[in-house]
Amino acid sequence: MAKRAVPPLTPARDTTVDLLVIGAGTGMAAALAANERGLSSLIVEKTKYVGGSTARSGGAFWMPANPVLTEARTGDTVERGRTYVRSVVDGTAPVERGDAFVDNGAETVAMLQRTTPMKFFWAKGYSDYHPERPGGAAVGRTCECRPFNLSQLGEERGRLRPGLMDAGLPMPTTGADYKWMNLMVRTPVKGFSRIFRRLAQGVAGLAVKREYAAGGQAIAAGLFAGVLNANIPVWTETSLVRLVKDGDRVTGAVLEQNGREVTVTARRGVVLAAGGFDHDMEWRHKFQSESLADGESLGAEGNTGDAIKIGQEIGAGVD
Ligand SMILES: Cc1cc2nc3c(=O)[nH]c(=O)nc-3n(C[C@H](O)[C@H](O)[C@H](O)COP(=O)(O)OP(=O)(O)OC[C@H]3O[C@@H](n4cnc5c(N)ncnc54)[C@H](O)[C@@H]3O)c2cc1C
């Protein structure tokens, strides 16, 4: 992917919003949901790019009984999804958490269909990882975003975090395409037709100034496009430093941009969506494996566990 200029950042300042979102990966969805309810929100992002690990991911999402699955007449239900999650999680985490995920998945996808230009499809045949478990589905529930035209980001295009791999060709390849490409020796017609279709889409798109991307690039760009359309401000190169409390309630956060601290008051809450601790080697050795070496994570470099640590500082529970 060609290197692009990153637009100038918005200077951070003291302000008050309804919802403050820390991290511009999936956190963008929280801001979109708040915006739909008429709440003001602000997204702050530590790095110069928007997208986080989401922009580097495969972009395949698993949400039972979501509207895409319903439209495809898969027959999936919330109850089956709950049964499956409960069976796979098998008591290692509170049941309410799994249920909350399943119960709100469909509405989350519907919200994204309303608030972003993304178009989703069911990756039929992308099996659940444990289809033999109660509620499991061998035909799968995974969905993806159709190739997304990054030109829709306009001047903000350069702020989208680049993907991990550069195919060297304009060829927006979805996970569902990879399946047939991998099976090319067995089913050459399907394999070649996928390659041809995506190459044609990529090349023809460029001819009319459309830059198609798939996978996590498409999801992150789609979320970002929704955020831009809704005029939700995003302050990049701005980090959460600490949370502000009034009694037991979090009322805002202190942020840092270019060595300068500002305070944002959040009337309705602060969403911590600052990713995991992919690049904190001390924690990775402690909680994962001592054999891990630096740089072995494909996650975005800003993910150093900040929000987890800052949450713990004020007594938040982690599990
Ligand atoms: C190569 C790869 C492929 C994957 N494929 C899939 C897949 O197909 N399907 C799937 O479900 N999952 C997949 N995953 C996992 C998935 O991408 C992540 O679980 C998900 O993107 C995490 O989203 P997030 O919003 O929590 O974090 P992120 O998307 O990483 O966003 C967090 C953001 O917070 C920012 N941040 C960090 N600290 C601060 C701070 N102090 N202040 C402000 N901002 C901060 C970071 O810079 C980052 O931009 C994949 C992951 C990788 C790496």
The ligand as a MOL file (V3000), in Angstrom:
LIG
                    3D

  0  0  0     0  0            999 V3000
M  V30 BEGIN CTAB
M  V30 COUNTS 53 58 0 0 0
M  V30 BEGIN ATOM
M  V30 1 C -3.8680 -10.2170 12.4990 0
M  V30 2 C -5.1460 -10.2400 13.2930 0
M  V30 3 C -6.2900 -10.8380 12.7420 0
M  V30 4 C -7.4760 -10.8730 13.4790 0
M  V30 5 N -8.6180 -11.3820 12.8870 0
M  V30 6 C -9.8070 -11.3510 13.5610 0
M  V30 7 C -11.0240 -11.7630 12.9450 0
M  V30 8 O -11.0670 -12.1050 11.7530 0
M  V30 9 N -12.1590 -11.7470 13.6960 0
M  V30 10 C -12.1660 -11.3220 15.0130 0
M  V30 11 O -13.2350 -11.3230 15.6370 0
M  V30 12 N -11.0240 -10.8850 15.5970 0
M  V30 13 C -9.8650 -10.8760 14.9130 0
M  V30 14 N -8.7150 -10.4060 15.5040 0
M  V30 15 C -8.8300 -9.8430 16.8530 0
M  V30 16 C -9.4740 -8.4610 16.7580 0
M  V30 17 O -8.8440 -7.7170 15.7430 0
M  V30 18 C -9.3650 -7.6910 18.0660 0
M  V30 19 O -9.8790 -8.4770 19.1310 0
M  V30 20 C -10.1650 -6.3950 18.0010 0
M  V30 21 O -9.8140 -5.6600 16.8380 0
M  V30 22 C -9.9150 -5.5590 19.2330 0
M  V30 23 O -10.6640 -4.3840 19.0990 0
M  V30 24 P -10.4610 -3.2370 20.1730 0
M  V30 25 O -11.3460 -2.1150 19.7850 0
M  V30 26 O -10.5680 -3.8230 21.5350 0
M  V30 27 O -8.9260 -2.8210 20.0100 0
M  V30 28 P -8.1980 -2.0890 18.8020 0
M  V30 29 O -8.9210 -2.2380 17.5180 0
M  V30 30 O -6.7730 -2.4980 18.8510 0
M  V30 31 O -8.3240 -0.5490 19.2110 0
M  V30 32 C -7.7010 -0.0820 20.3860 0
M  V30 33 C -7.1790 1.3030 20.1240 0
M  V30 34 O -6.9080 1.9230 21.3880 0
M  V30 35 C -5.7390 2.7010 21.2470 0
M  V30 36 N -5.1670 2.9620 22.5860 0
M  V30 37 C -4.3760 2.1540 23.3350 0
M  V30 38 N -4.0440 2.7600 24.4910 0
M  V30 39 C -4.6400 3.9780 24.4600 0
M  V30 40 C -4.6400 5.0840 25.3620 0
M  V30 41 N -3.9600 5.0850 26.5330 0
M  V30 42 N -5.3480 6.2080 25.0260 0
M  V30 43 C -6.0310 6.2620 23.8210 0
M  V30 44 N -6.0340 5.2320 22.9460 0
M  V30 45 C -5.3660 4.1090 23.2650 0
M  V30 46 C -4.8570 1.8680 20.3560 0
M  V30 47 O -3.8450 2.6590 19.7600 0
M  V30 48 C -5.8710 1.3110 19.3530 0
M  V30 49 O -5.9800 2.1220 18.2060 0
M  V30 50 C -7.5250 -10.3340 14.7870 0
M  V30 51 C -6.3810 -9.7170 15.3350 0
M  V30 52 C -5.2100 -9.6590 14.5930 0
M  V30 53 C -4.0130 -8.9480 15.1710 0
M  V30 END ATOM
M  V30 BEGIN BOND
M  V30 1 1 1 2
M  V30 2 1 2 3
M  V30 3 2 2 52
M  V30 4 2 3 4
M  V30 5 1 4 5
M  V30 6 1 4 50
M  V30 7 2 5 6
M  V30 8 1 6 7
M  V30 9 1 6 13
M  V30 10 2 7 8
M  V30 11 1 7 9
M  V30 12 1 9 10
M  V30 13 2 10 11
M  V30 14 1 10 12
M  V30 15 2 12 13
M  V30 16 1 13 14
M  V30 17 1 14 15
M  V30 18 1 14 50
M  V30 19 1 15 16
M  V30 20 1 16 17
M  V30 21 1 16 18
M  V30 22 1 18 19
M  V30 23 1 18 20
M  V30 24 1 20 21
M  V30 25 1 20 22
M  V30 26 1 22 23
M  V30 27 1 23 24
M  V30 28 2 24 25
M  V30 29 1 24 26
M  V30 30 1 24 27
M  V30 31 1 27 28
M  V30 32 2 28 29
M  V30 33 1 28 30
M  V30 34 1 28 31
M  V30 35 1 31 32
M  V30 36 1 32 33
M  V30 37 1 33 34
M  V30 38 1 33 48
M  V30 39 1 34 35
M  V30 40 1 35 36
M  V30 41 1 35 46
M  V30 42 1 36 37
M  V30 43 1 36 45
M  V30 44 2 37 38
M  V30 45 1 38 39
M  V30 46 1 39 40
M  V30 47 2 39 45
M  V30 48 1 40 41
M  V30 49 2 40 42
M  V30 50 1 42 43
M  V30 51 2 43 44
M  V30 52 1 44 45
M  V30 53 1 46 47
M  V30 54 1 46 48
M  V30 55 1 48 49
M  V30 56 2 50 51
M  V30 57 1 51 52
M  V30 58 1 52 53
M  V30 END BOND
M  V30 END CTAB
M  END
